[in-house]
Amino acid sequence: MSARPRSARVTAQAKVNLFLHILAREKSGYHQIETAFCRLALADDVVVHTQPARMGGIRTIDCRGADVGPAGRNLAFRAAVAYADARGWPAGFRIEIEKRIPVGGGLGGGSADAGAVLRVLATLDPKPPTRDEVLALALSLGADVPFLTLRSPLALAWGRGERILPLPPLPERPVVLATMPFGVPTADAYSWLAATRSSSSQPIPRVLPLNAFRAWDALAPLASNDFEKVVTERHPEIGAAIGFLSSTKGVEFTRMSGSGATVFAVLADGTAPWSVAKDLGAPATALTTATALRVAPVQIIDD
């Protein structure tokens, strides 16, 4: 194993769920999902410094730009611990994150950071793991993390998020994000949804035509989110943002991402994002970004 400290950085890109269907609940308590993940240009900056045992095996994380709670609950920190425990390397690490992705908004910010850490460690590892080994670690951290560990800007996913079909990226489009001053805990959203379903009316997977993922106008009719109804009933301001953006000229389609609370609007080619965002009402705050054509590579900065 390497006895030298090494470092690398990567941008951890946010995601939206172009559609999200919640299927049957397993005996384990996990729900099966069916979703289309799309990465955005909006991203956190993640730097990981690895340290050999002779430097004390210290493990730390420094997160700037948002309060993400104690290290033990931070997904990026947990990802590094899981990697080190599984691989026996690195003995110590220091993670630095510059947050730009809103926390707790359904944009996968914590999961993106965790995926970025796994990618960096796999790149720096003197004995690199296989893709499947990395994805197994990613799945142990959450349903969004496997996709956000791969170098794919667009993908379909099933199961708990571990069955992934990477797809070629759709043409780049501007995106407006309506962020809220609150988040929606995923566990709450699942509980609210479960209360509306009976054992005799469990949803089944849909047949998804792959040609629908070749153009935005073909994909738009598939766009839906099973969480939307139960979440907007409790947070009508999310429904108001969906309604406003859906009725605004230049918007291709709009949905809530994940369990909320962020609403995203994919705009038609050539539409100026701020022409859509400027009239978005409180309490929503508008951010502008774009869909991603590529996933940023890991950059070694101390070899």
Residue frames relative to the residue before (quaternion, step in Angstrom):
aa qw qx qy qz dx dy dz
M 1.0000 0.0000 0.0000 0.0000 0.00 0.00 0.00
S 0.5781 -0.6078 0.4221 0.3438 3.57 -1.11 0.67
A 0.2554 -0.7702 0.5678 0.1382 3.57 -0.98 0.90
R 0.6071 0.5543 -0.3543 0.4457 3.58 1.27 0.09
P 0.4773 -0.6263 0.5144 0.3397 3.58 -1.08 0.63
R 0.0394 -0.7853 0.6179 0.0074 3.55 -1.03 0.79
S 0.1364 -0.7990 0.5842 0.0412 3.55 -1.16 0.64
A 0.0390 0.7736 -0.6323 0.0136 3.52 -1.26 0.52
R 0.2122 -0.7685 0.5921 0.1175 3.54 -1.25 0.46
V 0.0284 0.7708 -0.6364 0.0064 3.53 -1.30 0.43
T 0.3978 -0.6712 0.5551 0.2882 3.55 -1.17 0.50
A 0.2681 -0.7701 0.5676 0.1134 3.55 -0.86 1.08
Q 0.2023 -0.8419 0.4938 0.0804 3.56 -0.09 1.34
A 0.4968 -0.6426 0.5068 0.2888 3.54 -1.12 0.82
K 0.2193 -0.7509 0.6029 0.1568 3.55 -1.34 0.23
V 0.1416 -0.7141 0.6622 0.1773 3.49 -1.40 0.19
N 0.3887 -0.6680 0.5738 0.2708 3.54 -1.28 0.40
L 0.3251 -0.7612 0.5275 0.1915 3.58 -0.41 1.18
F 0.7360 -0.1101 -0.0223 0.6676 3.51 1.32 -0.42
L 0.0851 -0.7879 0.6093 0.0261 3.56 -1.20 0.53
H 0.0152 -0.7908 0.6103 -0.0434 3.54 -0.59 1.23
I 0.2329 -0.7626 0.5919 0.1176 3.55 -0.87 0.99
L 0.1870 -0.8137 0.5465 0.0643 3.55 -0.55 1.20
A 0.8238 -0.2461 0.1605 0.4848 3.60 -1.17 -0.52
R 0.4152 -0.6735 0.5537 0.2594 3.50 -1.27 0.56
E 0.3924 -0.7232 0.5235 0.2212 3.56 -0.88 0.98
K 0.6540 -0.4984 0.3880 0.4164 3.57 -1.28 0.28
S 0.6132 0.5675 -0.3339 0.4363 3.56 1.18 -0.60
G 0.5626 -0.5935 0.3898 0.4235 3.59 1.25 -0.40
Y 0.5900 0.5623 -0.3710 0.4451 3.58 1.24 -0.31
H 0.3397 -0.7163 0.5715 0.2119 3.54 -1.20 0.64
Q 0.4222 -0.6330 0.5811 0.2887 3.51 -1.22 0.60
I 0.1182 -0.7931 0.5938 0.0661 3.57 -1.06 0.71
E 0.1377 -0.7212 0.6689 0.1161 3.51 -1.39 0.23
T 0.1758 0.8179 -0.5173 0.1805 3.57 -0.43 1.16
A 0.2582 -0.6992 0.6333 0.2083 3.51 -1.38 0.26
F 0.1934 -0.7872 0.5811 0.0726 3.56 -0.62 1.20
C 0.0059 -0.7777 0.6286 -0.0010 3.55 -1.06 0.79
R 0.3338 -0.7499 0.5371 0.1943 3.56 -0.75 1.03
L 0.2912 -0.7378 0.5895 0.1529 3.52 -1.29 0.62
A 0.5953 -0.5418 0.4452 0.3922 3.54 -1.32 0.20
L 0.5483 0.6092 -0.3906 0.4191 3.62 1.15 -0.60
A 0.1224 0.8248 -0.5318 0.1479 3.59 -0.68 1.05
D 0.3965 -0.6339 0.6038 0.2764 3.50 -1.39 0.38
D 0.3562 -0.6788 0.5855 0.2636 3.57 -1.28 0.38
V 0.0580 -0.8038 0.5918 -0.0147 3.59 -0.78 1.05
V 0.0243 -0.7651 0.6434 -0.0101 3.56 -0.93 1.00
V 0.0855 -0.7837 0.6145 0.0287 3.56 -0.94 0.93
H 0.1228 -0.7577 0.6393 0.0469 3.54 -0.92 1.04
T 0.1792 -0.7795 0.5905 0.1074 3.59 -0.71 1.03
Q 0.1556 -0.7984 0.5803 0.0400 3.54 -1.12 0.75
P 0.4343 -0.6940 0.5048 0.2737 3.60 -0.97 0.79
A 0.7002 -0.4873 0.3266 0.4070 3.56 -1.29 0.37
R 0.6194 0.5712 -0.3577 0.4026 3.62 1.02 -0.69
M 0.6601 0.4865 -0.3086 0.4820 3.59 1.26 -0.32
G 0.6970 -0.5309 0.2539 0.4098 3.56 1.24 0.34
G 0.3778 -0.7603 0.4679 0.2457 3.58 1.24 -0.16
I 0.2903 0.7745 -0.5107 0.2348 3.58 1.11 0.66
R 0.1399 -0.7850 0.6015 0.0486 3.57 -1.04 0.88
T 0.1205 0.8058 -0.5655 0.1284 3.57 -0.56 1.15
I 0.1141 -0.7593 0.6328 0.1000 3.54 -1.35 0.29
D 0.0973 -0.7691 0.6311 0.0288 3.54 -1.04 0.88
C 0.0261 -0.8173 0.5741 -0.0413 3.57 -0.48 1.22
R 0.0935 -0.8071 0.5829 0.0081 3.57 -0.65 1.16
G 0.7269 0.4473 -0.3172 0.4133 3.55 -1.12 0.69
A 0.7932 -0.0046 -0.0009 0.6089 3.59 1.24 -0.27
D 0.4224 -0.6645 0.5514 0.2757 3.54 -1.21 0.54
V 0.0314 -0.8309 0.5548 -0.0286 3.57 -0.41 1.23
G 0.6335 -0.5815 0.3281 0.3909 3.58 1.19 0.46
P 0.7422 -0.4175 0.2849 0.4400 3.59 -1.30 -0.05
A 0.6772 -0.5303 0.3357 0.3840 3.55 -1.20 0.64
G 0.6652 0.5482 -0.3122 0.3994 3.56 0.90 -0.89
R 0.7130 0.4068 -0.2511 0.5129 3.58 1.21 -0.40
N 0.5308 0.6356 -0.4022 0.3904 3.58 1.28 -0.14
L 0.4676 -0.7145 0.4423 0.2742 3.59 -0.69 1.07
A 0.6333 0.5284 -0.3447 0.4482 3.60 0.99 -0.73
F 0.6497 0.4989 -0.3087 0.4835 3.58 0.98 -0.84
R 0.6611 0.5042 -0.3056 0.4640 3.58 0.94 -0.90
A 0.6141 0.5475 -0.3472 0.4501 3.58 1.07 -0.68
A 0.6674 0.4962 -0.2994 0.4677 3.57 0.95 -0.88
V 0.6390 0.5171 -0.3206 0.4707 3.58 1.01 -0.81
A 0.6571 0.5103 -0.3117 0.4590 3.58 0.93 -0.92
Y 0.6451 0.5147 -0.3187 0.4662 3.58 0.98 -0.85
A 0.6829 0.4929 -0.2925 0.4529 3.58 0.83 -0.99
D 0.6625 0.5033 -0.3109 0.4595 3.59 0.96 -0.83
A 0.6970 0.4761 -0.2774 0.4588 3.59 0.99 -0.82
R 0.7847 0.3642 -0.1626 0.4746 3.57 0.99 -0.86
G 0.4008 -0.7117 0.4845 0.3133 3.58 1.21 -0.40
W 0.7248 0.2682 -0.1869 0.6064 3.56 1.30 0.41
P 0.5998 -0.2179 -0.7697 0.0167 1.64 -1.95 1.57
A 0.6048 -0.5550 0.4207 0.3863 3.55 -1.24 0.38
G 0.8004 0.0137 0.0163 0.5991 3.57 1.03 -0.80
F 0.0381 -0.7991 0.5996 0.0224 3.54 -1.23 0.36
R 0.1434 -0.7364 0.6501 0.1205 3.52 -1.34 0.38
I 0.1349 -0.7955 0.5896 0.0377 3.56 -0.70 1.14
E 0.0791 -0.7723 0.6295 0.0320 3.56 -0.98 0.90
I 0.0157 -0.8067 0.5898 -0.0328 3.58 -0.78 1.05
E 0.1589 -0.7318 0.6565 0.0912 3.52 -1.03 0.91
K 0.2339 -0.8223 0.5075 0.1073 3.58 -0.28 1.31
R 0.0044 0.7665 -0.6422 0.0066 3.52 -1.08 0.90
I 0.6174 0.5302 -0.3356 0.4743 3.57 1.21 -0.54
P 0.4861 -0.6649 0.4698 0.3177 3.63 -0.75 0.93
V 0.4345 -0.7159 0.4954 0.2309 3.55 -0.99 0.93
G 0.8598 0.1487 -0.1021 0.4776 3.57 -1.04 0.81
G 0.5307 0.6715 -0.3845 0.3458 3.59 1.12 0.54
G 0.5898 -0.5813 0.3771 0.4148 3.60 1.23 0.07
L 0.5568 0.6187 -0.3794 0.4040 3.59 1.28 0.23
G 0.5035 -0.7000 0.3977 0.3134 3.57 1.27 0.16
G 0.2259 0.8174 -0.5103 0.1430 3.60 1.10 0.53
G 0.6894 0.4583 -0.2829 0.4844 3.59 0.85 -0.93
S 0.6560 0.5073 -0.3050 0.4682 3.56 1.01 -0.81
A 0.6220 0.5316 -0.3366 0.4661 3.59 1.07 -0.73
D 0.6463 0.5078 -0.3187 0.4720 3.58 0.98 -0.82
A 0.6458 0.5135 -0.3170 0.4677 3.58 0.99 -0.84
G 0.6582 0.5025 -0.3077 0.4686 3.58 0.94 -0.86
A 0.6326 0.5320 -0.3271 0.4581 3.56 1.05 -0.78
V 0.6439 0.5174 -0.3206 0.4636 3.58 0.96 -0.84
L 0.6519 0.5073 -0.3170 0.4660 3.59 0.92 -0.86
R 0.6530 0.5137 -0.3163 0.4580 3.58 0.97 -0.82
V 0.6514 0.5106 -0.3163 0.4636 3.58 0.97 -0.86
L 0.6869 0.4837 -0.2970 0.4539 3.58 0.81 -0.98
A 0.6417 0.5152 -0.3294 0.4629 3.61 0.99 -0.76
T 0.6447 0.5169 -0.3120 0.4689 3.59 1.12 -0.67
L 0.7373 0.4249 -0.2278 0.4732 3.58 0.95 -0.89
D 0.5033 0.6872 -0.4130 0.3222 3.59 1.19 -0.51
P 0.4576 -0.6921 0.4801 0.2846 3.65 -0.78 0.96
K 0.7505 0.1971 -0.1346 0.6162 3.58 1.23 -0.51
P 0.2112 -0.8457 0.4702 0.1380 3.60 0.40 1.20
P 0.4349 -0.6947 0.5080 0.2652 3.58 -1.02 0.79
T 0.5663 -0.5578 0.4627 0.3925 3.54 -1.29 0.19
R 0.6728 -0.4771 0.3799 0.4188 3.53 -1.32 0.30
D 0.6745 0.5030 -0.3070 0.4447 3.59 0.88 -0.88
E 0.6248 0.5301 -0.3440 0.4586 3.59 1.05 -0.68
V 0.6543 0.4998 -0.3113 0.4746 3.59 0.98 -0.80
L 0.6702 0.4990 -0.3041 0.4576 3.58 0.94 -0.88
A 0.6063 0.5393 -0.3613 0.4594 3.61 1.07 -0.60
L 0.6394 0.4944 -0.3220 0.4930 3.60 1.01 -0.74
A 0.6399 0.5362 -0.3256 0.4438 3.57 0.96 -0.86
L 0.6666 0.5133 -0.3088 0.4435 3.59 0.88 -0.91
S 0.6247 0.5525 -0.3433 0.4320 3.59 1.04 -0.68
L 0.6899 0.4866 -0.2653 0.4657 3.58 1.26 -0.41
G 0.7598 -0.3227 0.2102 0.5238 3.63 1.17 -0.34
A 0.6611 -0.5680 0.3380 0.3549 3.54 -1.23 0.58
D 0.6830 0.4864 -0.2952 0.4581 3.63 1.10 -0.59
V 0.5870 0.6523 -0.3640 0.3121 3.58 1.11 -0.66
P 0.6205 0.5419 -0.3906 0.4108 3.69 0.85 -0.68
F 0.6623 0.4873 -0.3192 0.4711 3.61 0.85 -0.88
L 0.7246 0.4489 -0.2467 0.4610 3.57 0.89 -0.92
T 0.5827 0.5221 -0.3759 0.4965 3.57 1.33 0.22
L 0.6432 0.5263 -0.3116 0.4608 3.57 1.21 -0.49
R 0.4211 -0.6720 0.5399 0.2822 3.56 -1.27 0.37
S 0.4420 0.6524 -0.4797 0.3858 3.54 0.63 1.21
P 0.3402 -0.7675 0.5014 0.2092 3.63 -0.70 0.98
L 0.7861 0.1495 -0.0653 0.5961 3.60 1.22 -0.43
A 0.1658 0.7925 -0.5721 0.1311 3.58 -0.92 0.86
L 0.3562 -0.6480 0.6190 0.2649 3.50 -1.35 0.39
A 0.0390 -0.7979 0.6013 0.0176 3.58 -1.11 0.66
W 0.1008 -0.7783 0.6191 0.0267 3.51 -1.18 0.77
G 0.6929 0.4616 -0.3463 0.4324 3.54 -1.33 -0.07
R 0.7344 -0.3095 0.2749 0.5379 3.55 -0.75 -1.07
G 0.6965 -0.4141 0.2586 0.5259 3.55 1.32 0.24
E 0.5807 0.6259 -0.3553 0.3807 3.57 1.31 -0.12
R 0.6593 0.4503 -0.3083 0.5172 3.60 1.21 -0.42
I 0.0459 0.8464 -0.5156 0.1251 3.54 -0.17 1.34
L 0.1103 -0.7609 0.6373 0.0516 3.53 -1.02 0.91
P 0.2567 -0.7741 0.5579 0.1535 3.62 -0.27 1.20
L 0.1401 -0.7872 0.5988 0.0460 3.54 -1.07 0.83
P 0.5752 -0.5457 0.4499 0.4111 3.61 -1.15 0.38
P 0.5381 -0.6398 0.4266 0.3451 3.60 -0.97 0.70
L 0.4634 -0.6259 0.5481 0.3051 3.52 -1.20 0.58
P 0.6584 -0.4816 0.3607 0.4522 3.64 -1.16 0.29
E 0.5688 -0.6069 0.4313 0.3495 3.57 -1.03 0.77
R 0.0198 -0.7857 0.6180 -0.0189 3.53 -1.01 0.91
P 0.4906 -0.6165 0.5082 0.3477 3.61 -1.10 0.58
V 0.1434 -0.7814 0.6052 0.0509 3.55 -1.17 0.68
V 0.1700 -0.7369 0.6444 0.1132 3.55 -1.10 0.80
L 0.1613 -0.7704 0.6123 0.0745 3.56 -0.94 0.96
A 0.1770 -0.7443 0.6357 0.1028 3.54 -0.92 0.98
T 0.0850 -0.8199 0.5661 0.0095 3.58 -0.21 1.29
M 0.3073 -0.7570 0.5574 0.1480 3.53 -1.16 0.70
P 0.5291 -0.6364 0.4492 0.3365 3.62 -1.17 0.46
F 0.7107 0.3316 -0.2447 0.5702 3.58 1.22 0.43
G 0.3254 -0.7100 0.5812 0.2286 3.53 -1.31 0.28
V 0.3359 -0.6935 0.5889 0.2437 3.54 -1.33 0.10
P 0.3654 -0.7391 0.5136 0.2375 3.62 -0.41 1.13
T 0.5184 -0.6702 0.4361 0.3030 3.56 -0.82 1.01
A 0.6325 0.5412 -0.3379 0.4392 3.59 0.97 -0.80
D 0.6333 0.5194 -0.3299 0.4694 3.60 1.04 -0.74
A 0.6566 0.5180 -0.3178 0.4466 3.58 0.89 -0.91
Y 0.6447 0.5029 -0.3223 0.4771 3.60 0.97 -0.79
S 0.6477 0.5223 -0.3187 0.4540 3.58 0.97 -0.82
W 0.6566 0.5036 -0.3097 0.4684 3.59 0.94 -0.87
L 0.6664 0.4992 -0.3069 0.4611 3.57 0.96 -0.86
A 0.6437 0.5361 -0.3266 0.4377 3.59 0.93 -0.89
A 0.6413 0.5476 -0.3229 0.4297 3.59 1.06 -0.75
T 0.6830 0.4782 -0.2855 0.4725 3.59 1.21 -0.40
R 0.6930 0.4734 -0.2631 0.4758 3.57 1.26 -0.24
S 0.2684 -0.7407 0.5922 0.1692 3.54 -1.10 0.72
S 0.6451 -0.5448 0.3708 0.3867 3.57 -1.21 0.46
S 0.6906 0.4812 -0.2768 0.4636 3.59 1.19 -0.49
S 0.7369 0.3710 -0.2183 0.5212 3.59 1.26 -0.07
Q 0.1864 0.8007 -0.5428 0.1719 3.55 0.88 0.97
P 0.4725 -0.6872 0.4683 0.2918 3.62 -0.87 0.89
I 0.2504 -0.7510 0.5933 0.1461 3.55 -1.21 0.54
P 0.6191 -0.5530 0.3862 0.4022 3.60 -1.13 0.49
R 0.3924 -0.7116 0.5371 0.2263 3.53 -1.19 0.65
V 0.4601 -0.6026 0.5596 0.3346 3.52 -1.33 0.30
L 0.1201 -0.8198 0.5595 0.0183 3.56 -0.60 1.19
P 0.2853 -0.7660 0.5475 0.1792 3.63 -0.47 1.10
L 0.4316 -0.7310 0.4630 0.2549 3.58 -0.63 1.10
N 0.6049 0.5633 -0.3809 0.4143 3.61 1.08 -0.49
A 0.5385 0.6123 -0.4053 0.4133 3.59 1.27 -0.20
F 0.6929 0.4678 -0.2735 0.4757 3.59 1.23 -0.38
R 0.5280 0.6241 -0.4103 0.4043 3.54 1.20 0.57
A 0.7878 0.1149 -0.0628 0.6018 3.58 1.26 -0.29
W 0.5682 -0.6290 0.4110 0.3355 3.57 -1.03 0.77
D 0.6714 0.4999 -0.3250 0.4401 3.60 0.92 -0.77
A 0.6344 0.5075 -0.3314 0.4797 3.59 1.19 -0.48
L 0.6659 0.5054 -0.2961 0.4620 3.58 1.12 -0.67
A 0.5573 0.6692 -0.3830 0.3081 3.58 1.01 -0.80
P 0.6725 0.4987 -0.3392 0.4288 3.69 0.83 -0.77
L 0.6461 0.5203 -0.3240 0.4548 3.62 1.19 -0.41
A 0.5412 0.6720 -0.3862 0.3262 3.56 1.21 -0.48
S 0.2994 0.7126 -0.5902 0.2331 3.57 -0.68 1.15
N 0.1490 -0.7729 0.6115 0.0811 3.55 -1.26 0.40
D 0.4034 -0.7569 0.4628 0.2241 3.58 -0.48 1.20
F 0.6294 0.5446 -0.3399 0.4379 3.59 1.17 -0.44
E 0.5227 0.7079 -0.4023 0.2526 3.57 1.09 -0.66
K 0.6886 0.5030 -0.3088 0.4213 3.58 0.74 -1.00
V 0.7228 0.4353 -0.2715 0.4629 3.61 0.76 -0.97
V 0.6520 0.5046 -0.3253 0.4631 3.59 1.08 -0.63
T 0.6952 0.4705 -0.2953 0.4563 3.61 0.86 -0.87
E 0.5579 0.5819 -0.3958 0.4399 3.60 1.17 -0.41
R 0.7342 0.3922 -0.2140 0.5113 3.57 1.09 -0.72
H 0.7649 0.1954 -0.1101 0.6039 3.57 1.23 -0.48
P 0.1483 -0.8454 0.5065 0.0818 3.61 0.33 1.21
E 0.5593 0.6014 -0.4019 0.4050 3.60 1.14 -0.40
I 0.5930 0.5343 -0.3695 0.4758 3.60 1.18 -0.48
G 0.6484 0.5105 -0.3087 0.4730 3.56 0.98 -0.84
A 0.6302 0.5349 -0.3348 0.4524 3.56 1.04 -0.74
A 0.6501 0.5054 -0.3167 0.4707 3.59 1.00 -0.80
I 0.6280 0.5210 -0.3336 0.4721 3.59 1.02 -0.78
G 0.6720 0.5087 -0.2963 0.4493 3.57 0.90 -0.92
F 0.6553 0.5107 -0.3147 0.4590 3.57 0.95 -0.89
L 0.7126 0.4565 -0.2762 0.4555 3.58 0.75 -1.02
S 0.6290 0.5512 -0.3393 0.4306 3.60 1.02 -0.76
S 0.7426 0.4093 -0.2184 0.4829 3.57 1.06 -0.72
T 0.5480 0.6331 -0.3845 0.3886 3.59 1.29 0.04
K 0.5280 -0.6460 0.4573 0.3079 3.55 -0.94 0.93
G 0.7778 0.3356 -0.2600 0.4635 3.55 -0.99 0.87
V 0.5889 0.5617 -0.3735 0.4451 3.60 1.27 -0.07
E 0.3723 -0.7301 0.5333 0.2094 3.58 -0.76 1.10
F 0.7193 -0.2963 0.1769 0.6030 3.57 0.96 -0.92
T 0.1738 -0.7845 0.5890 0.0863 3.56 -1.23 0.43
R 0.0209 0.7847 -0.6162 0.0645 3.55 -1.12 0.81
M 0.4873 -0.5678 0.5504 0.3703 3.51 -1.38 0.08
S 0.3234 -0.7524 0.5385 0.1983 3.60 -0.98 0.77
G 0.8351 0.0767 -0.0845 0.5382 3.57 -0.94 0.89
S 0.7496 -0.3190 0.2727 0.5119 3.55 -0.94 -0.94
G 0.6251 -0.5357 0.3319 0.4605 3.58 1.29 0.18
A 0.6248 0.0294 -0.6935 -0.3577 1.46 -2.46 -0.11
T 0.4753 0.6998 -0.4360 0.3071 3.63 1.23 -0.02
V 0.1978 -0.7378 0.6362 0.1083 3.54 -1.14 0.83
F 0.1246 -0.7982 0.5852 0.0697 3.58 -0.91 0.86
A 0.1480 -0.7575 0.6296 0.0883 3.52 -1.23 0.61
V 0.2336 -0.7374 0.6203 0.1298 3.56 -0.82 1.05
L 0.2412 -0.8157 0.5160 0.1004 3.56 -0.62 1.15
A 0.5823 -0.5615 0.4580 0.3686 3.53 -1.24 0.49
D 0.6285 -0.5487 0.3950 0.3845 3.54 -1.15 0.63
G 0.8033 0.2729 -0.2207 0.4812 3.56 -0.91 0.98
T 0.5394 0.6071 -0.4162 0.4090 3.61 1.23 -0.12
A 0.3923 -0.7159 0.5283 0.2336 3.59 -0.86 0.96
P 0.4763 -0.7118 0.4237 0.2947 3.64 -0.56 1.09
W 0.7051 0.4716 -0.2969 0.4385 3.61 0.87 -0.85
S 0.5514 0.5794 -0.4115 0.4369 3.59 1.20 -0.24
V 0.6679 0.4500 -0.2757 0.5248 3.56 1.26 -0.49
A 0.7245 0.4859 -0.2496 0.4204 3.56 0.88 -0.97
K 0.5913 0.6538 -0.3706 0.2925 3.60 1.02 -0.74
D 0.7564 0.3789 -0.2134 0.4886 3.60 1.06 -0.61
L 0.3693 0.7269 -0.4955 0.2994 3.56 1.25 0.25
G 0.3348 -0.7988 0.4719 0.1648 3.56 -0.64 1.10
A 0.6208 -0.5239 0.4333 0.3903 3.53 -1.34 0.37
P 0.5764 -0.1124 -0.8006 -0.1186 1.55 -2.31 1.04
A 0.4316 0.7136 -0.4635 0.2993 3.61 1.23 0.06
T 0.1734 -0.7397 0.6408 0.1106 3.52 -1.23 0.67
A 0.3431 -0.7725 0.5027 0.1808 3.57 -0.81 0.99
L 0.0520 -0.7289 0.6813 0.0428 3.50 -1.19 0.79
T 0.2015 -0.7706 0.5891 0.1359 3.57 -1.09 0.63
T 0.0885 0.7678 -0.6282 0.0896 3.54 -1.06 0.82
A 0.3411 -0.7150 0.5555 0.2527 3.60 -1.13 -0.56
T 0.5552 -0.5539 0.4745 0.3997 3.55 -1.24 0.28
A 0.4376 -0.7231 0.4824 0.2299 3.56 -1.11 0.71
L 0.3260 -0.7335 0.5675 0.1832 3.54 -1.10 0.77
R 0.7924 0.1023 -0.0411 0.5999 3.56 1.24 -0.40
V 0.3969 -0.6724 0.5665 0.2636 3.51 -1.34 0.28
A 0.5015 -0.6851 0.4404 0.2920 3.55 -0.78 1.04
P 0.4088 -0.7193 0.5028 0.2504 3.61 -0.91 0.87
V 0.5535 -0.5605 0.4928 0.3696 3.55 -1.34 0.30
Q 0.1516 -0.7842 0.5981 0.0662 3.57 -0.96 0.91
I 0.2896 -0.7479 0.5730 0.1688 3.57 -0.63 1.14
I 0.1294 -0.8305 0.5409 0.0309 3.56 -0.74 1.07
D 0.7683 0.1679 -0.1256 0.6048 3.61 1.25 -0.08
D 0.0564 0.8359 -0.5382 0.0916 3.55 0.00 1.31
